[in-house]
Amino acid sequence: MDRRQVGMLFAVWLVASQPLCAQERFRVGSATAEITPPVGWRRAGGFSEVISTGVHDPLYTKAMVLSQGGTALALVSNDLCSVPRELTDAARKLASQETGIPIANIVIVATHTHGGPEYYGPLRDALHARAKKENGGRDPREPIDYASQLVQRWTEVIVRACAARRPASLSIVVPHQVGVAFNRRYLMKDGSTGWNPGRRNPEIFRPLGPVDPELPFLLAKDAESGKAFASLTVFAMHTAISGGAPFGACYPGHLQTHLRRQLDAPELTSLFGEGCAGDVNHVDVSSEQPLDSQSHAEQVGACLAATIAQALPLVRPIAEGQLAVRSATIRSPVRPISAEEYEAAKGLMDNLDRNRAPFLVVVDAWRKMFCHEFWEKHAGRLPQEVQAVRFDRDTALVALPHEVFVELGLAIKSGSPFRTTIVVSLANDLDFYIPTRRAFEEGQYEPTTCPLAAGCGERLVEAALGLLHDLKPE
């Protein structure tokens, strides 16, 4: 064997022996666009008409695109109460065509801020139709086509984030945040189920469910400078602190402000995903102290950022060369509804705020409008997409549609084969609740909103665990 052949063999051995991570580094990019609608638009978060009176802080859509080898993932977080399937389907398709990222690898979530706009669904449709009838075919509250604008902005930030990708390192830490979130369903002393039963209510016996204290924080740093430039935080607590009529991002907006200070990263793009918080909010019923909603939202954002900053010395690097994504669609049975029930529900919604109907009666009518729509469009079997991401052999993420109960998120984490499993809800679809079977039996507000049959939550858990086990390397 001559010297040239020896040299060629050495070169082949050198390439083959390089670790996979050296050939498949993470590349990460981020982008942001404002999505605040015009002042005077209806505000979300309730079952009556609330008109925005200003902007406490702007609303944003934020994208982070990660790629490794031939695999790419787009995460998009939005300061919105929900992200309807019709719109996310359109944006994901357009973004996929523009970037080559598979539709199944694009996750669009709502932070669930109640300071966002009411722009889709039975409540908006009823108020919109009434306004047009009373104003010569025009709704003065909706001067722009906001839904189309959202599709455009979502597509835009994914494309821009994809183009902005650069070599980066990823790391994760999962501290616990205690004393901030509380289960809002209670067993009352008379055996009934209480929902937000009020502070210091003497009839409360105990909470009916747990909370999830985990605060996963995924951080991207520029490989060359070491500067943090994008992050994902997930916390299982309703984004419903900020009250009043102005638009606002609630505590995730304040979280970004404080993370930028804590990390000395003034340009950090901070994505937020609400964990499984269908039955969890910020109200401590054992406390008599009144809360100012805006100041408390800022306190929570600052508290989460401080907890993350204290845990940063314990971050674990995400190993390279293992990024993978899986997606599955299940079909959940829709609760039955008669023609008479639908007409009664429609009549109530058409006269919303004028008929003085009790709260749960309005909620039930809202749910029946969805039931009717899902029977018409999907023959009584609603498609629900579940996505799972493997970052490395120890770290995974699950994205679920709708407002999922905390017990279901904990069941996914408990059954996951991964050391760390992040679970985010309100992905790619609407914001009705997904309770446990037990909660359907217990009743109250959340099960009343759900157009799906009992067992819908457990089916999501089963689908998620199937994807996670499929992704777990041997």
Rosetta blueprint (number, residue, H / E / L):
1 M L
2 D L
3 R H
4 R H
5 Q H
6 V H
7 G H
8 M H
9 L H
10 F H
11 A H
12 V H
13 W H
14 L H
15 V H
16 A H
17 S H
18 Q L
19 P L
20 L H
21 C H
22 A H
23 Q H
24 E L
25 R L
26 F L
27 R E
28 V E
29 G E
30 S E
31 A E
32 T E
33 A E
34 E E
35 I L
36 T L
37 P L
38 P L
39 V L
40 G L
41 W L
42 R E
43 R E
44 A L
45 G L
46 G L
47 F L
48 S L
49 E L
50 V L
51 I E
52 S L
53 T L
54 G L
55 V E
56 H L
57 D L
58 P L
59 L L
60 Y E
61 T E
62 K E
63 A E
64 M E
65 V E
66 L E
67 S E
68 Q E
69 G L
70 G L
71 T E
72 A E
73 L E
74 A E
75 L E
76 V E
77 S E
78 N E
79 D L
80 L L
81 C L
82 S L
83 V L
84 P L
85 R H
86 E H
87 L H
88 T H
89 D H
90 A H
91 A H
92 R H
93 K H
94 L H
95 A H
96 S H
97 Q H
98 E H
99 T H
100 G L
101 I L
102 P L
103 I H
104 A H
105 N H
106 I E
107 V E
108 I E
109 V E
110 A E
111 T L
112 H L
113 T L
114 H L
115 G L
116 G L
117 P E
118 E L
119 Y L
120 Y L
121 G L
122 P H
123 L H
124 R H
125 D H
126 A H
127 L H
128 H H
129 A H
130 R H
131 A H
132 K H
133 K H
134 E H
135 N L
136 G L
137 G L
138 R L
139 D L
140 P L
141 R L
142 E L
143 P L
144 I L
145 D L
146 Y H
147 A H
148 S H
149 Q H
150 L H
151 V H
152 Q H
153 R H
154 W H
155 T H
156 E H
157 V H
158 I H
159 V H
160 R H
161 A H
162 C H
163 A H
164 A L
165 R L
166 R E
167 P E
168 A E
169 S E
170 L E
171 S E
172 I E
173 V E
174 V L
175 P L
176 H E
177 Q L
178 V L
179 G L
180 V L
181 A L
182 F E
183 N E
184 R L
185 R E
186 Y E
187 L E
188 M E
189 K L
190 D L
191 G L
192 S L
193 T E
194 G E
195 W E
196 N L
197 P L
198 G L
199 R L
200 R L
201 N L
202 P L
203 E L
204 I E
205 F E
206 R E
207 P E
208 L L
209 G L
210 P L
211 V L
212 D L
213 P L
214 E E
215 L L
216 P L
217 F E
218 L E
219 L E
220 A E
221 K E
222 D E
223 A L
224 E L
225 S L
226 G L
227 K L
228 A E
229 F E
230 A E
231 S E
232 L E
233 T E
234 V E
235 F E
236 A L
237 M L
238 H L
239 T L
240 A L
241 I L
242 S L
243 G L
244 G L
245 A L
246 P L
247 F E
248 G L
249 A L
250 C L
251 Y H
252 P H
253 G H
254 H H
255 L H
256 Q H
257 T H
258 H H
259 L H
260 R H
261 R H
262 Q H
263 L L
264 D L
265 A L
266 P L
267 E L
268 L L
269 T E
270 S E
271 L E
272 F E
273 G E
274 E E
275 G L
276 C L
277 A L
278 G L
279 D L
280 V E
281 N E
282 H L
283 V L
284 D L
285 V L
286 S L
287 S L
288 E L
289 Q L
290 P L
291 L L
292 D L
293 S H
294 Q H
295 S H
296 H H
297 A H
298 E H
299 Q H
300 V H
301 G H
302 A H
303 C H
304 L H
305 A H
306 A H
307 T H
308 I H
309 A H
310 Q H
311 A H
312 L H
313 P H
314 L H
315 V L
316 R E
317 P E
318 I L
319 A L
320 E L
321 G L
322 Q L
323 L L
324 A E
325 V E
326 R E
327 S E
328 A E
329 T E
330 I E
331 R E
332 S E
333 P E
334 V E
335 R L
336 P L
337 I L
338 S L
339 A H
340 E H
341 E H
342 Y H
343 E H
344 A H
345 A H
346 K H
347 G H
348 L H
349 M H
350 D H
351 N L
352 L L
353 D L
354 R L
355 N L
356 R L
357 A L
358 P L
359 F H
360 L H
361 V H
362 V H
363 V H
364 D H
365 A H
366 W H
367 R H
368 K H
369 M H
370 F H
371 C H
372 H H
373 E H
374 F H
375 W H
376 E H
377 K H
378 H H
379 A L
380 G L
381 R E
382 L E
383 P E
384 Q E
385 E E
386 V E
387 Q E
388 A E
389 V E
390 R E
391 F E
392 D E
393 R L
394 D L
395 T E
396 A E
397 L E
398 V E
399 A E
400 L L
401 P L
402 H L
403 E E
404 V E
405 F L
406 V H
407 E H
408 L H
409 G H
410 L H
411 A H
412 I H
413 K H
414 S H
415 G H
416 S L
417 P L
418 F L
419 R L
420 T E
421 T E
422 I E
423 V E
424 V E
425 S L
426 L L
427 A E
428 N L
429 D L
430 L L
431 D L
432 F L
433 Y E
434 I E
435 P L
436 T L
437 R H
438 R H
439 A H
440 F H
441 E H
442 E H
443 G L
444 Q L
445 Y H
446 E H
447 P H
448 T H
449 T H
450 C L
451 P L
452 L E
453 A L
454 A L
455 G L
456 C H
457 G H
458 E H
459 R H
460 L H
461 V H
462 E H
463 A H
464 A H
465 L H
466 G H
467 L H
468 L H
469 H H
470 D H
471 L H
472 K L
473 P L
474 E L
